[in-house]
């Protein structure tokens, strides 16, 4: 059962927006919403009735563990949108995930958040007796930006995160990453969206995530 967790205990990093686009392309069997704001659940209500996702909002650790055990027995593919806070329920999601995606940009506040999240990953690794390696995904960065000195400095210091090749850039206009959300859709689900620059980024991201699961990384 592949589990993809979008997690970062800093709020406003882009977890829910990223989750919607990933789910729209990946098409998991179920999406679990752990955010107290239930952003994915709300966005799902904007979708046409015949296109609604199977979204389950969960607000306690015991329920999450029970649901994941059941889904594991069924071999389902799961995407988890974690809340922007540090709590046991989010730590469970991170601990069981095959791939942990950490949306972030190159601002100072984001780098501070990543350093703190790395400590959380270290604690989970110690508790689970494993070495977690979450995947940082550039989110809300300028499409043409190639050099990220602050992130490069952070990557030298963290022990439980590495950088994905794919990113979800900050894009404006009809095919920007926020526009399709008004319809409850990921960018690759709307007409001509898959062929747009944003759509191509999502396709590349999901392809990379699937390869990570297949290769057990």
C-alpha positions in Angstrom: 0.0 0.0 0.0 1.7 3.2 -1.1 1.3 6.1 1.3 2.3 9.6 0.3 2.2 12.2 3.2 2.4 15.9 2.5 3.8 17.3 5.8 5.5 20.3 7.3 4.5 21.6 10.7 4.8 25.2 9.5 1.6 26.6 8.3 1.2 28.3 4.9 3.9 26.2 3.3 1.6 25.0 0.5 0.6 21.6 1.8 -3.1 21.7 0.9 -2.6 23.3 -2.5 0.1 20.8 -3.3 -2.1 17.9 -2.1 -4.9 18.9 -4.5 -2.7 18.9 -7.5 -0.9 15.7 -6.5 -4.2 13.9 -5.9 -5.6 15.2 -9.2 -2.8 13.5 -11.1 -2.0 10.5 -8.9 -5.6 9.5 -8.3 -5.2 7.6 -5.0 -7.9 5.3 -3.7 -8.4 7.6 -0.7 -7.2 11.0 0.5 -6.9 11.5 4.3 -7.3 15.1 5.6 -5.6 15.7 8.9 -5.6 19.5 8.8 -7.8 21.2 11.5 -9.1 23.5 8.7 -10.0 20.5 6.5 -8.9 22.3 3.4 -8.9 19.3 1.1 -12.3 18.3 2.3 -13.7 21.8 1.6 -12.1 21.9 -1.8 -13.5 18.5 -2.6 -17.0 19.8 -2.1 -16.4 22.2 -5.1 -16.0 19.3 -7.4 -18.9 17.9 -9.5 -20.8 15.2 -7.7 -19.6 12.5 -10.2 -16.0 13.6 -9.7 -15.7 13.9 -6.0 -12.6 12.2 -4.4 -12.8 9.7 -1.6 -11.7 12.1 1.2 -11.7 11.1 4.9 -11.2 13.8 7.6 -9.6 12.3 10.7 -8.8 14.2 13.9 -7.3 11.6 16.2 -4.3 9.3 16.2 -6.2 6.1 17.1 -8.7 6.5 14.2 -5.9 7.2 11.8 -4.0 4.0 12.8 -7.2 2.0 12.5 -8.0 3.3 9.0 -4.5 2.8 7.8 -4.4 -0.8 8.9 -7.6 -1.4 7.1 -6.4 0.2 3.9 -3.1 -1.7 4.1 -5.0 -4.9 4.2 -6.9 -3.8 1.1 -3.7 -2.6 -0.7 -5.0 0.9 -1.3 -3.0 3.9 -2.4 -3.3 6.8 0.1 -2.4 10.5 0.1 -2.3 12.2 3.5 -2.5 16.0 3.9 -1.0 16.7 7.3 -1.9 19.7 9.4 0.5 22.7 9.8 1.4 21.8 13.4 3.4 19.2 15.3 1.1 16.6 16.8 1.1 12.8 17.3 -1.4 12.3 14.5 0.9 14.0 12.0 3.9 12.1 13.4 2.0 8.8 12.7 1.4 9.8 9.1 5.1 10.7 8.6 6.2 7.4 10.3 4.1 5.2 8.1 4.5 7.0 4.8 6.5 5.6 1.9 7.3 9.1 0.8 7.0 12.3 2.9 6.8 15.5 0.7 7.7 18.7 2.4 6.6 21.8 0.5 8.9 24.8 1.1 10.4 27.9 -0.6 13.7 29.7 -0.1 12.6 32.3 2.4 14.3 32.7 5.8 11.1 31.7 7.7 10.8 28.5 5.6 14.4 27.6 6.3 13.8 28.0 10.1 10.7 25.8 9.7 12.7 23.1 7.9 15.3 23.1 10.6 12.7 22.5 13.2 10.9 19.9 11.1 14.3 18.1 10.7 14.4 17.7 14.5 10.9 16.2 14.5 12.0 13.8 11.8 15.0 12.9 13.9 12.8 12.1 16.9 10.5 10.0 14.8 13.5 8.2 13.3 14.8 7.4 16.8 11.4 6.1 18.0 10.9 3.9 14.9 14.5 2.8 14.7 14.7 3.9 11.1 16.4 6.7 9.2 13.6 8.8 7.7 14.4 10.9 4.6 11.7 13.3 3.7 11.7 15.0 0.3 11.7 18.8 0.2 9.7 20.1 -2.8 10.1 23.7 -3.9 6.7 25.4 -3.8 5.7 28.9 -4.6 9.1 29.8 -6.1 9.6 31.8 -9.3 9.6 29.5 -12.3 12.9 30.9 -13.7 14.8 30.9 -10.5 17.7 28.5 -10.6 19.8 29.3 -7.5 18.5 29.0 -4.0 21.4 29.8 -1.6 19.4 29.7 1.6 18.1 26.3 0.7 21.5 25.0 -0.3 22.8 26.1 3.1 19.9 24.4 4.9 20.4 21.1 3.0 24.0 21.0 4.3 22.7 21.1 7.9 19.6 18.9 7.9 20.0 15.1 8.3 16.6 13.8 7.4 15.6 15.7 4.2 16.8 15.9 0.6 15.5 17.9 -2.4 13.2 16.6 -5.0 14.1 17.3 -8.7 10.5 18.4 -9.3 8.8 21.6 -8.1 5.5 23.4 -8.1 6.4 27.0 -9.1 4.4 30.1 -8.4 2.4 30.6 -11.6 -0.2 33.2 -12.3 -3.1 33.4 -14.7 -5.6 30.8 -15.9 -3.2 27.9 -15.6 -1.7 29.0 -12.2 -1.8 26.6 -9.3 -4.6 28.5 -7.5 -7.1 29.0 -10.3 -8.2 25.4 -10.8 -8.8 25.1 -7.0 -11.9 27.3 -7.5 -13.4 24.3 -9.3 -12.0 21.8 -6.8 -9.6 20.5 -9.5 -6.0 19.8 -9.8 -4.3 21.6 -12.7 -4.0 18.4 -14.8 -7.7 17.8 -14.5 -9.0 20.9 -16.2 -9.2 21.4 -20.0 -5.7 22.1 -21.5 -4.3 22.2 -17.9 -2.1 19.1 -18.4 -0.3 20.7 -21.3 0.3 24.0 -19.4 3.6 24.8 -17.7 2.0 24.1 -14.3 0.5 20.9 -15.5 3.8 19.6 -16.8 5.3 20.3 -13.4 2.7 18.3 -11.7 3.1 15.4 -14.1 6.8 15.4 -13.5 6.4 15.6 -9.8 3.9 12.6 -9.6 6.2 10.6 -11.9 9.1 11.2 -9.5 7.0 10.3 -6.4 5.9 7.1 -8.0 9.5 6.2 -8.9 10.6 6.8 -5.2 7.9 4.4 -4.0 8.9 1.8 -6.7 12.6 2.1 -5.7 11.9 2.1 -2.0 13.5 5.4 -1.3 
